[in-house]
Amino acid sequence: DATNGTLIAGGNGQGSSSDQFDLPADLSLDREGNLYVTDMMNNRVQKFLIDKSSCTKK
């Protein structure tokens, strides 16, 4: 089980606000690492810009 993490989308209960989902069905990442989430009951696809400043390349 994960004990640490960062919430990047949703987390504010079910609904239609930009920080909520109502039946998220699928997700995808683009080449820049941005997250796209399909929200079926809100008839939308939301794009979330991912902060990559804390990522390191080894």
Order of alpha helices (4+ residues) and beta strands (2+ residues): beta-beta-beta
